[in-house]
Amino acid sequence: MEQQPLVSLDAQLGPWVGYVNAYTTLIKGRGYSPGSVQNQLQLINRFRQWLRRRQMEICAVDEIIAKRFLSHRQSGGSARRGDSATLYRFLHMLCKQGVTRWQKKPALSPKQRLITNYGRYLLRERGLAQATVANYVPFIDQFLSARFQQIPLKLSHLRASDVTNFVRREAHKLSPGRAQLLVTALRSFLRYLRHQGKVTIDLAISVPTVARWSFAALPKFLPAGTVQRVLDHSNGKTPIARRDCAILFLLARLGLRACEIVALNLEDIDWENARITIRSKGGRWNQLPLPTDVGEALALYLRHGRPSCSCRRVFIRDRAPRIGFANSIAVSTLVMRALEKAGVDSPRKGAHLFRHSLAREMIRKGASLDEIGELLRHQSPNTTAIYAKVDLPALRPLALPWPGGAR
């Protein structure tokens, strides 16, 4: 049977009927409320009428015309919050259908083009994760801006002193971890320049080393019983509470990273075999057993909390558009809220706190470092070795007597 139009429009509107119906399907699938859908369709109708008065065809619409329409709405006092998002969403849909044409993006500057090509190289040639590229690029942008400020970008003018001076100037402003990331990104970029033939000397060897002593710091973790207290306070009957509870159980019982929570899809949960597939760092895939309490929290959210939408992500935003989290910040934010709700005062409030706490609890119960590394999916034993520092019963026999006797 032929599908009936989703909105009532005059047949004389021609192709606009199909455009509006397609857009209605799109935003309903993203979980927008009926009131929001109606407001968005009203804006699109106003846009159609505005184009008709100016004798413009929809196929001729580009970004300049869209901005003119939004300015017209603003000057007339009829603009609403979300108008620009609605219009650009509608035009982006038409662009994908080949109906509209967008104005050509302005040409990138030499620096922007270089950084864009470098990021593409890391993704396609080196196979690095998008998150890694996002961490490297700001440092490279900062380095090039500092060296070629107010002068043309000429990579052949780069010298070892430019590299060392930049690191000495910037590294002390950062934490040890971020300072190491800076020099790693800089070495990677300078090797890329030589690989591409843009410089003739190996400037990567001139990047200074940032001191960071191995195992110098203790991993931060919650005391025994505190994790369960946070989980107990996360119980709730609202959709958001059930979503956050399921996330906290994944963090606390399986030690997932925030980025792994974000990337989790519905098909990654094997209910029949009680297993879950994790997209780990470096593009690796791992399967973990699904504990009963974690499965129950997930099932409760999926049945009674997760909004109906076309997105395949397990965890969905609580506001439209109904899509997955954009990044790991959302997971860290809900962890911070959960700690505050449970009255837990901790110097660290990110998602990794539960990962460290799980490792500490496993050590307390007699698990080996190999078992911890397997659960946490560490590639190197050295990564797991830091947890030996919190195994106080095993370390106590190794301690030398304090001079003058213990006090």
N, C-alpha and C positions, 0 to 999 in steps of 0.2 A: 504494500500500500504506500502511496506517495506521502512523504512527510509533509505535514501542514506547516505553514510559516509560523515562526516563533513570535512574531510581532505583527500587528495589523497595520499594513501600509497600503496606500493607494497604488493600484496596479500601474498607474502612469509613472511611478517613480523608477521604473525600469530596473537596472542592475543594482540600485541601492537596496532593494528588497533583499537580494542575496547577500550583499555586504553586511547589512544590519543583522540578518539572521545568523550569518556565520560568526559575527562578533558576539552576539548574544550567547551562542553556544560556547564560545571561547571563555567568556567571563563567568558564565554559570558553572562551567567545569572547573574554574579556579576558585569557586566558593564565595563569590560576591553575594551579598544579601539582595533580596528582591528590591529593596529601596535603592541600593547602590546601582543595581542594574538599570532601574528606571531612570535615575539621574544621568547615567552615562549615555543611555539611548537618547535622552532629551538633548544632551550636548551634541551628539552626532547629528541629530535632526537640525539643530541650530546651525551647525557647520554646513550641512547640505544646503540650507536656505541661504546662508551667506555666500556660498559659491554660486548659487543660481542667480542671485541679484547682481553678481559681478560677471556673470556669463562665463564662469570657469568650469571646466570639466574635471572630474575627479582624477583622471589620468594625468593631468598637468600639475597636480598638487605635489609640492616639495616642502622642505623644511622651512623655507622662507615664507611661503604662503601660510603654513601652519602657525608660524610665529605672528604673522599679521593678524590672523583670526583671533589668537589668544590676546593680543594687544587690544584688539577691538572690544573683546569681552571685558578686559580690564578697565579700559577707558569709559565704557558704558555702565560700569558698576554692577554688572551681572555675573562677574567671574565667581567661580566656586573653587573651593579647595579640591585639588585632584583633577582639574580640567586638563592641564597639560599632560598628566599621566594617561588620562583617558584617550585624548586625541592621538598622542604618539603611539599608544598601544593599538589603536584602531588603524592608524596609517602603517604601522609596522606589519600588521596582519595583511593589509592590502599590498604592501611592498613584497611580501613573501608570495602572494598570489600573482604578482606581476602586473598589478593594476596601476600602482602609482610609481613615480620615479623620485628618488631622493636626490637632493643637491649633492654634488660631489664634495666629499670631505676635503677640508683645506689640506694642502700639502704639508707633510711632516717636516719639521726642521731637521738638519743633518744629525743633531744629537738624538732627537726622538726616533728617527729612522734607524740609527745605529743601535739604540737600546731595544727597539722593537725586534730587529733582526737577531740580536743577541738572545733575547727571551725566546724567540722562535727556535733558535739553534739549541738552547738548553732543553726545550720540550721535545723537539723532533729528533735531534741528533744524539743528545746525551740521555734522553729518556728520563729527565728529572720531573718531579711532581710539580704541579702548578703552584702549590704552596711554597716550594723551595725557590722557584723563579720569583714569586712575589716578594720573598725575603731578600733576594740578591739585588733586584733591579733598583730599589731606592738608594742603595749604597753606590751603585754605578752612576746613577743620575747625579748624586751629590758630588762624587769625584770629578765627573766631567764638568759640572757647573762650576766647581771651585777652580779647576785648572784653566778652563776656557771662558771665564767670565768676561763679558764685554769684548771678546775677540773671537774670530772665526775658529771653528773646530778643525784643527790640523793634527791628526794623530801622530804624524811623523815628528812632531815637536815634543812628544812625551819623553821625559827623561826619568831615570831612576830616582833622582832627588824629588821629583813631583810626587812619586808614589810614597816614598818614605816620609816626606813632610806631611802628606795628607793623613797617613796612619798615625803619626805622632800627634798630630793636632786633634784628631777625632776620637781615637781609641780610648783615651782617658775619660771621655765624657760618657762612655757606655759601660754597662756591666761586663764582667769577664766573658760571659756567653755571647753577648751581642758583639763585643770587640772581636772575638774569634770568628763570628759570622762575617763581620766586615772584611777581615783579611782573606777569608776563604772566598768570598764573592769577588774580591779584587783580583786574587790570583786566577780565578776562573775566567774573568773578563779579559785579563791581559793575555792569557793563553789563547783565548778566542781571537783576539786581535792578531796574534802571530799566526795562528792557524789560517786566518783569512788573508794573510799577507798585508795587513794594514800597518804593521810595524815590523821592523827587520831584526830587532834584538829581543831577547827573552827578558822582558821587564818583570815577569812573575817572580823571578828569583830575588828581586829587590824588595819584595813585600816583607816587612819585618814580622817576626813571630810575636804573638801576644801570649804572655805567660799565663797559664791557667793550670795550677797543680792538679794532677789526677787525684780524685777522691778527697779534695780539700774541704768539701762541704758535705754535711749530712743531708740525705733526702728528707724533705718535710713530710710528716705523716700525722694522722689523727690518732690520739690515744685509743687503746683497746676499749671497745664498747661505744665509742663516740660515733663511729660510722653507722652502727645499728640505730643509734638515737636519731641521726639525721634521716635514715630511712623510715623510722617509725613516724617522724613528724611530717613526712612527705605524703602520707596517706590522705586522700581527698576524693570527693565524688565529682568534681568539675572536670571537664575535658582537659584543661591545662594541667590540673593537679595529677591526673592519671598519666599524661604524657611525661611530665617531669619525673614522676615516680619511676616510670619504666626506664628513663634515661639514667637516673641515679642507681638503679639496680644493675644496669649494664656497666656503669663505671665502677661500682663497688665490688661486684662479684666476679667480673671478667677483666677488669682493669683496662677497658677500652680507652683509647685516646679520643679527644673531642672530635677530631677530624674523621675518625672512624664511625662515630655516632652519626655525624652529619651525612656520611656517604652510604649509610645502611639503607638497602632497598627491601621491599616486601618479599621479593623472591629469594633474598639471602637467608631467610628463616626457614629451616627444614623442620616443620612441626612433627612429621612422622618419625624422624630419626633423632629428634631433639638435638639438632646441631644448628650452628649459625656461622655464616661465611663473612669474614671480615676483610675489607680492603685496607691493607696495612701500608706503611710507608714504603716508598720505592716501587709502588705498583705491584706489591706482592699480595697474594690471596692466602688467607689462613682459615681453617675451620676449627671451631671451638665447640665443646659440649655446651648445651643450653641447660643451666641449672633450673630446678623446678620453680624456685621463687622468682627467678628472672623471667621464665616463660609465663608464669601467672601474671606478672606485672605487664608484660607485653600484650598478652591476650586481652586483659582487661582494658588496656588503652585502645587496642585495635577494634574491639567490639563496641565499646561504650564511650570512647573519647576522640578517636581519630575522625576528623571531618571527611565527608564524602568528596572526593576530588579525583582528577585524572593523574595526579602526580604519583610516581612509584616509590618515592622516599617513604620510609617508615614514619619519621617524625616531621610533622607539618606545622607551619606557622599558625598562630592562633588568630591571625587576621588575614583578610584577603590581600593579595592573591594567595590561594591555598597551595603553597609550594613548600619544598623543603627549606631548611635553614640555609642562608647564604654562606655562612662560614662558621668557624668554631667559636666565635665570640658569644653566640647565643647559648651554647652549652655552658661555657664558663660563667655567663651571667646567671643562669638558673642555678648553678652550683652555689654561687655567692648568696643568692636569695635563700636557698635551702639551708645553708649554714646559719644565716641570720635567724631564720624561722626556728631552728632547733636550739638557738642560743649558744652556738659554738663560736668561740673566739679563736681564730687561727691566723698566723701571719701570712699564710698562703691560702687563697680562696679560689684557685682555678680548678679545672677538671682533673689535672694531673695529681692533685692532692689525694684523690681516691686510689689512683694507680699505685702511688708510693705506699699508701696505707694498706692496700691489699698485699703488697710484697712484704711489708713489715709483719702483718698478721700471719702470713704463710711461714715466715722464719720463726715466729714465736711458737707455731704449732709443729715445728720440726721439718719443714720442707727444705729440700736442698736448693742451692743456687741454680742448678740445671733445671729443676722443676719450675722455679720462678721464671727463669728466662724463657722456657717453653710456653708458659701461659701468657707472659707479657710480650712474646714474639720478638725478643731481642735477637738481632743478627750476630752480635758479638758478645762473648762471655764477659768482656770488660765492662759492658753496659750494666750487666747484672751484678758485677762484683761490688759495686758501691753499697749494695744492701748488706754486705758482710759487716759493714761498719756499725749497723744497728743491731747486730746479733750479740748483745751484751753477754749472755751466758757463755757463748763460745769464745769471746774475747777476754773474759775475766781471767782465765788461767794463764793467758799470755802476758798479763800486765806485770811489770816489775814492781817489787816492794817500794813504797814511797820512803825516801830518806827520812830517818827519824821515826818511822812507824806511821801507820794509818791513823787518821783522826776522825 
